[in-house]
Amino acid sequence: MYETDERCADFMTHRAWVADRGGELFSTFSSAEWFIRLHRQRLVESGQLIIRRGSGGSLVGPRFDAVVLQILREESERTIAQSAAA
């Protein structure tokens, strides 16, 4: 389930992730927060999101990008399938 070669130092705050790697997908912190709220369970189950309370914010792992992209691809495929069915 989780990678055994990950280190604590491999994780960063999701605010830093948005600033460094959010790109066009999450150009604002609010858009990333909305996505995380919508897909929280899957992101946590992937081991790439660690929920923390307080001002420090949640942490994301080194493969967070890959999990986000996979979720977005699946959503795109569902959108196409729904459009074709309509």
PyMOL commands that set and color helices and strands:
alter all, ss='L'
color gray80, all
select helices_A, chain A and resi 8-10+14-21+29-38+40-45+64-85
alter helices_A, ss='H'
color red, helices_A
select strands_A, chain A and resi 12-13+49-50+59-60
alter strands_A, ss='S'
color yellow, strands_A
deselect
rebuild
show_as cartoon
